[in-house]
Amino acid sequence: THLAEEGLDLHSRKAVIPFILVVRAAMETAALLYMLDKKVEAAIETSKGDELEEFLRKATIGSRNDDTEVTPINTITALDHLSKKYPHIKNFYDDLSEFCHPNFAGVLASYSRLSDDKQKFILGPDPDPPVDFGIVPLSETLLVTGQYYDSVRKREKKLFSLFCGD
C-alpha cells in the first residue's frame, strides 16, 4: 500500500516515469504476495513448512549483491506464476517495463515531442503527459494485493498452530 500511495501522489503530480516505476515495483510485490499465499496454503495442506521457510528466507534476506549469500526470489518467476491466474498481469508488467529503461518509451517517447505544427522536435517532459497509462495496472495490482494479503491473514492462526504450537 505504501507503493500505491506514493504512486498516486506521483500520478497527481504528472510524474509519469516515476509513477510507472512505482507501479511496476508494486506489481512485483503483489506477485511475491501471491507466491507467499500459495506457499502458506501448501504448508497447511501438507503440514510441512520446508518450502515456506525457504521462500520466506529468500524473500526476506535474499539479495543479488554481496549483502547476503541467500539468492532472492526471481520477480519474473513470481510474475509468471501470478500470470497463470491473471494472464494480463505479465502484459501490464512488460508494458510498464518499457518505460523503466533508457529506450524509446523511457526516453524519446517520454521526454520529447513534436510541436503542434510538426516542424520542431521539442526535448523535455511533456507538459500534459498521458499519466493514466499506469492506473489500470495499479488498480489490478491493488486488487491482487488485497486478495492475497487477506488470504494469508485468514490462514495465519492455522499456520502458527501447525508450526509454532498453541
ZANUTI-462565 format. One record per residue (C-alpha): residue in one letter; z, y, x; residue number from 1. Coordinates in steps of 0.02 Angstrom, whole numbers, plus 50000, padded with zeros to 5 digits. Example, Ala and Ser with C-alpha at 12.3 -4.5 7.8 and 13.67 -1.06 7.14 Angstrom:
2
+---+-------+-------+-------+-----+
! r !    zz !    yy !    xx !   k !
+---+-------+-------+-------+-----+
! A ! 50390 ! 49775 ! 50615 !   1 !
! S ! 50357 ! 49947 ! 50684 !   2 !
+---+-------+-------+-------+-----+
//
This chain:
166
+---+-------+-------+-------+-----+
! r !    zz !    yy !    xx !   k !
+---+-------+-------+-------+-----+
! T ! 50000 ! 50000 ! 50000 !   1 !
! H ! 50031 ! 50116 ! 50146 !   2 !
! L ! 49849 ! 50099 ! 50200 !   3 !
! A ! 49790 ! 50130 ! 50022 !   4 !
! E ! 49897 ! 50286 ! 50004 !   5 !
! E ! 49833 ! 50355 ! 50169 !   6 !
! G ! 49657 ! 50307 ! 50118 !   7 !
! L ! 49670 ! 50402 ! 49955 !   8 !
! D ! 49733 ! 50554 ! 50050 !   9 !
! L ! 49583 ! 50543 ! 50167 !  10 !
! H ! 49468 ! 50520 ! 50016 !  11 !
! S ! 49537 ! 50677 ! 49933 !  12 !
! R ! 49503 ! 50774 ! 50093 !  13 !
! K ! 49324 ! 50704 ! 50100 !  14 !
! A ! 49359 ! 50624 ! 50270 !  15 !
! V ! 49229 ! 50488 ! 50242 !  16 !
! I ! 49233 ! 50391 ! 50405 !  17 !
! P ! 49424 ! 50389 ! 50422 !  18 !
! F ! 49435 ! 50339 ! 50238 !  19 !
! I ! 49314 ! 50195 ! 50264 !  20 !
! L ! 49408 ! 50138 ! 50421 !  21 !
! V ! 49571 ! 50131 ! 50323 !  22 !
! V ! 49491 ! 50038 ! 50176 !  23 !
! R ! 49420 ! 49911 ! 50298 !  24 !
! A ! 49592 ! 49886 ! 50378 !  25 !
! A ! 49669 ! 49864 ! 50204 !  26 !
! M ! 49539 ! 49731 ! 50166 !  27 !
! E ! 49589 ! 49637 ! 50323 !  28 !
! T ! 49771 ! 49646 ! 50271 !  29 !
! A ! 49729 ! 49582 ! 50097 !  30 !
! A ! 49634 ! 49435 ! 50173 !  31 !
! L ! 49786 ! 49388 ! 50278 !  32 !
! L ! 49897 ! 49400 ! 50125 !  33 !
! Y ! 49778 ! 49283 ! 50034 !  34 !
! M ! 49793 ! 49158 ! 50177 !  35 !
! L ! 49982 ! 49177 ! 50176 !  36 !
! D ! 49985 ! 49134 ! 49991 !  37 !
! K ! 49883 ! 48977 ! 50023 !  38 !
! K ! 49996 ! 48925 ! 50168 !  39 !
! V ! 50152 ! 48952 ! 50062 !  40 !
! E ! 50075 ! 48853 ! 49919 !  41 !
! A ! 50031 ! 48708 ! 50037 !  42 !
! A ! 50204 ! 48710 ! 50118 !  43 !
! I ! 50289 ! 48695 ! 49949 !  44 !
! E ! 50170 ! 48559 ! 49887 !  45 !
! T ! 50188 ! 48453 ! 50043 !  46 !
! S ! 50367 ! 48501 ! 50090 !  47 !
! K ! 50300 ! 48530 ! 50265 !  48 !
! G ! 50313 ! 48700 ! 50344 !  49 !
! D ! 50225 ! 48674 ! 50510 !  50 !
! E ! 50061 ! 48757 ! 50460 !  51 !
! L ! 50152 ! 48901 ! 50375 !  52 !
! E ! 50261 ! 48927 ! 50527 !  53 !
! E ! 50110 ! 48929 ! 50643 !  54 !
! F ! 50020 ! 49050 ! 50527 !  55 !
! L ! 50171 ! 49167 ! 50524 !  56 !
! R ! 50187 ! 49158 ! 50712 !  57 !
! K ! 50005 ! 49206 ! 50737 !  58 !
! A ! 50008 ! 49339 ! 50601 !  59 !
! T ! 50166 ! 49424 ! 50664 !  60 !
! I ! 50160 ! 49411 ! 50853 !  61 !
! G ! 49981 ! 49363 ! 50890 !  62 !
! S ! 49881 ! 49481 ! 50998 !  63 !
! R ! 49712 ! 49486 ! 51083 !  64 !
! N ! 49781 ! 49578 ! 51233 !  65 !
! D ! 49916 ! 49527 ! 51355 !  66 !
! D ! 50061 ! 49582 ! 51242 !  67 !
! T ! 50094 ! 49401 ! 51193 !  68 !
! E ! 50024 ! 49231 ! 51232 !  69 !
! V ! 50000 ! 49195 ! 51046 !  70 !
! T ! 49822 ! 49203 ! 50982 !  71 !
! P ! 49811 ! 49306 ! 50822 !  72 !
! I ! 49734 ! 49255 ! 50657 !  73 !
! N ! 49550 ! 49299 ! 50661 !  74 !
! T ! 49522 ! 49428 ! 50523 !  75 !
! I ! 49342 ! 49375 ! 50497 !  76 !
! T ! 49402 ! 49197 ! 50466 !  77 !
! A ! 49530 ! 49265 ! 50343 !  78 !
! L ! 49394 ! 49366 ! 50255 !  79 !
! D ! 49284 ! 49212 ! 50247 !  80 !
! H ! 49424 ! 49117 ! 50160 !  81 !
! L ! 49451 ! 49259 ! 50036 !  82 !
! S ! 49263 ! 49270 ! 50006 !  83 !
! K ! 49260 ! 49092 ! 49945 !  84 !
! K ! 49360 ! 49153 ! 49796 !  85 !
! Y ! 49286 ! 49328 ! 49788 !  86 !
! P ! 49109 ! 49319 ! 49861 !  87 !
! H ! 49078 ! 49507 ! 49855 !  88 !
! I ! 49228 ! 49545 ! 49969 !  89 !
! K ! 49133 ! 49498 ! 50127 !  90 !
! N ! 48985 ! 49605 ! 50071 !  91 !
! F ! 49101 ! 49754 ! 50046 !  92 !
! Y ! 49179 ! 49723 ! 50216 !  93 !
! D ! 49011 ! 49710 ! 50302 !  94 !
! D ! 48951 ! 49872 ! 50220 !  95 !
! L ! 49110 ! 49963 ! 50272 !  96 !
! S ! 49097 ! 49893 ! 50448 !  97 !
! E ! 48929 ! 49978 ! 50472 !  98 !
! F ! 49018 ! 50146 ! 50461 !  99 !
! C ! 49151 ! 50095 ! 50587 ! 100 !
! H ! 49034 ! 50082 ! 50735 ! 101 !
! P ! 48929 ! 50208 ! 50829 ! 102 !
! N ! 48765 ! 50158 ! 50749 ! 103 !
! F ! 48656 ! 50228 ! 50610 ! 104 !
! A ! 48786 ! 50225 ! 50471 ! 105 !
! G ! 48932 ! 50276 ! 50582 ! 106 !
! V ! 48846 ! 50418 ! 50671 ! 107 !
! L ! 48674 ! 50476 ! 50617 ! 108 !
! A ! 48695 ! 50447 ! 50429 ! 109 !
! S ! 48873 ! 50514 ! 50429 ! 110 !
! Y ! 48859 ! 50664 ! 50544 ! 111 !
! S ! 48686 ! 50733 ! 50515 ! 112 !
! R ! 48569 ! 50778 ! 50375 ! 113 !
! L ! 48403 ! 50862 ! 50339 ! 114 !
! S ! 48402 ! 51039 ! 50274 ! 115 !
! D ! 48355 ! 51064 ! 50092 ! 116 !
! D ! 48178 ! 51108 ! 50141 ! 117 !
! K ! 48172 ! 50954 ! 50255 ! 118 !
! Q ! 48121 ! 51065 ! 50402 ! 119 !
! K ! 48282 ! 51058 ! 50503 ! 120 !
! F ! 48392 ! 50919 ! 50567 ! 121 !
! I ! 48573 ! 50977 ! 50549 ! 122 !
! L ! 48708 ! 50897 ! 50656 ! 123 !
! G ! 48888 ! 50892 ! 50594 ! 124 !
! P ! 48981 ! 50818 ! 50448 ! 125 !
! D ! 48903 ! 50833 ! 50276 ! 126 !
! P ! 48992 ! 50972 ! 50180 ! 127 !
! D ! 48977 ! 50866 ! 50022 ! 128 !
! P ! 48991 ! 50685 ! 50082 ! 129 !
! P ! 48974 ! 50531 ! 49970 ! 130 !
! V ! 49161 ! 50493 ! 49975 ! 131 !
! D ! 49155 ! 50374 ! 49828 ! 132 !
! F ! 49070 ! 50242 ! 49934 ! 133 !
! G ! 49234 ! 50155 ! 49979 ! 134 !
! I ! 49325 ! 50173 ! 49813 ! 135 !
! V ! 49263 ! 50010 ! 49737 ! 136 !
! P ! 49310 ! 49908 ! 49892 ! 137 !
! L ! 49480 ! 49994 ! 49896 ! 138 !
! S ! 49509 ! 49957 ! 49712 ! 139 !
! E ! 49462 ! 49775 ! 49737 ! 140 !
! T ! 49573 ! 49765 ! 49890 ! 141 !
! L ! 49722 ! 49832 ! 49792 ! 142 !
! L ! 49694 ! 49707 ! 49653 ! 143 !
! V ! 49686 ! 49562 ! 49777 ! 144 !
! T ! 49838 ! 49627 ! 49871 ! 145 !
! G ! 49940 ! 49643 ! 49713 ! 146 !
! Q ! 49892 ! 49471 ! 49651 ! 147 !
! Y ! 49935 ! 49378 ! 49811 ! 148 !
! Y ! 50089 ! 49481 ! 49850 ! 149 !
! D ! 50157 ! 49437 ! 49679 ! 150 !
! S ! 50108 ! 49255 ! 49703 ! 151 !
! V ! 50202 ! 49241 ! 49869 ! 152 !
! R ! 50354 ! 49329 ! 49795 ! 153 !
! K ! 50358 ! 49207 ! 49647 ! 154 !
! R ! 50367 ! 49061 ! 49768 ! 155 !
! E ! 50493 ! 49141 ! 49885 ! 156 !
! K ! 50650 ! 49057 ! 49814 ! 157 !
! K ! 50568 ! 48886 ! 49810 ! 158 !
! L ! 50507 ! 48908 ! 49989 ! 159 !
! F ! 50678 ! 48959 ! 50053 ! 160 !
! S ! 50767 ! 48820 ! 49961 ! 161 !
! L ! 50649 ! 48692 ! 50038 ! 162 !
! F ! 50660 ! 48753 ! 50216 ! 163 !
! C ! 50821 ! 48851 ! 50230 ! 164 !
! G ! 50936 ! 48757 ! 50112 ! 165 !
! D ! 51025 ! 48829 ! 49962 ! 166 !
+---+-------+-------+-------+-----+
//
